[in-house]
Amino acid sequence: MPPVDQAFYEGVVRRIKAIILVLGIAGAVFLSAWKGLSVGGGFLIGAAAAYVSFWRWQRVVESIGSAPPRRPWLFALRFVMLLGAAYVIIRVTEVDRAAAVAGLLVPGAAVTVEILYELIPWNMNRNSG
């Protein structure tokens, strides 16, 4: 990737990660105040799992074109462990499952916010140079 494209990519990923964190925490605080800790906690757990998933997919995308992984089964094992941990956390803490599923949608909202950010007219001048 040319240096300009790499810098753009890194900026986008950094902003999306920050937006995921902000939306996850803000959503959890709002839902906790509105519907209770069970709903807010469920949303936070879902948002945290979504953040980890986004981070892992970022690593997968960045590894494309590099040396093949030495242990491809490790990726599958980590995914299964993440699912198992999420299941146990949701079962043990008895958080709201619907809120946890809603938290999993936070990266989609973060990407939408990033797209809108890139479409802001004052931002276009920065990206054109």
C-alpha positions in Angstrom: 0.0 0.0 0.0 1.3 3.5 -0.8 2.2 5.5 2.4 -0.8 7.9 1.9 -3.2 5.0 1.7 -1.7 3.3 4.7 -2.0 6.5 6.8 -5.6 6.9 5.7 -6.4 3.3 6.6 -4.7 3.6 10.0 -6.7 6.8 10.7 -10.0 5.2 9.8 -9.4 2.1 11.9 -8.2 4.2 14.9 -11.4 6.4 14.7 -13.7 3.3 14.3 -12.1 1.7 17.4 -12.6 4.9 19.4 -16.2 5.3 18.2 -16.9 1.7 19.2 -15.6 2.4 22.7 -17.5 5.7 23.0 -20.8 4.2 21.7 -20.4 1.1 23.9 -19.8 3.0 27.1 -22.3 5.7 26.4 -25.0 3.1 25.4 -24.3 1.1 28.5 -24.5 4.2 30.8 -27.7 5.3 29.1 -29.4 1.9 29.2 -28.3 1.3 32.8 -29.9 4.6 33.8 -33.0 3.9 31.7 -33.7 0.2 32.0 -31.4 -1.0 34.8 -28.0 -2.6 35.2 -29.0 -5.9 33.6 -29.7 -4.2 30.3 -26.8 -1.8 30.5 -24.4 -4.6 31.4 -25.7 -6.8 28.6 -25.1 -4.0 26.1 -21.6 -3.4 27.4 -20.8 -7.1 27.2 -22.1 -7.2 23.6 -20.1 -4.0 22.7 -17.0 -5.4 24.3 -17.3 -8.7 22.3 -17.9 -6.6 19.1 -14.7 -4.6 19.8 -12.7 -7.7 20.2 -14.2 -9.2 17.0 -13.4 -6.0 15.1 -9.8 -6.0 16.4 -9.4 -9.7 15.4 -10.8 -9.0 11.9 -8.4 -6.1 11.6 -5.5 -8.4 12.4 -6.8 -10.9 9.8 -7.0 -8.2 7.1 -3.6 -6.9 7.9 -2.1 -10.4 7.7 -3.3 -10.9 4.1 -0.4 -11.0 1.8 2.1 -11.7 4.6 3.6 -15.0 5.4 1.1 -17.8 6.0 0.2 -18.4 9.6 2.1 -21.2 11.3 -1.0 -22.3 13.3 -4.2 -21.6 11.5 -6.2 -23.7 14.0 -5.3 -21.2 16.7 -7.7 -18.6 15.1 -10.6 -21.1 15.2 -9.7 -22.0 18.8 -9.7 -18.4 19.9 -13.1 -17.8 18.3 -14.6 -20.8 20.0 -13.1 -19.7 23.3 -14.6 -16.2 22.8 -18.0 -17.7 22.1 -17.7 -19.9 25.2 -16.7 -17.0 27.4 -19.5 -14.9 26.2 -22.0 -17.7 26.8 -20.7 -18.2 30.4 -20.7 -14.5 31.2 -24.2 -14.0 29.9 -25.5 -17.1 31.8 -23.7 -16.3 35.1 -24.4 -12.6 35.2 -27.9 -13.0 33.9 -27.7 -9.8 31.8 -30.3 -9.1 29.2 -29.6 -11.2 26.1 -31.4 -8.8 23.8 -29.2 -5.9 25.0 -26.1 -8.1 24.5 -27.1 -8.7 20.9 -27.8 -5.0 20.4 -24.3 -4.3 21.7 -22.9 -6.6 19.0 -24.3 -4.0 16.5 -22.1 -1.2 17.7 -19.3 -1.6 15.1 -21.9 -1.2 12.4 -23.0 2.1 14.0 -19.3 3.1 14.4 -18.6 2.5 10.7 -21.7 4.5 9.8 -20.4 7.4 12.0 -17.0 7.1 10.3 -18.6 7.3 6.8 -20.5 10.4 7.8 -17.3 11.9 9.2 -15.5 11.3 5.9 -18.4 12.9 4.0 -18.2 16.2 6.0 -17.2 18.9 3.5 -14.5 20.5 5.6 -13.0 17.0 6.0 -12.7 16.5 2.2 -10.0 19.2 1.9 -7.8 17.3 4.4 -8.2 14.0 2.5 -7.6 15.5 -1.0 -4.1 16.7 -0.3 
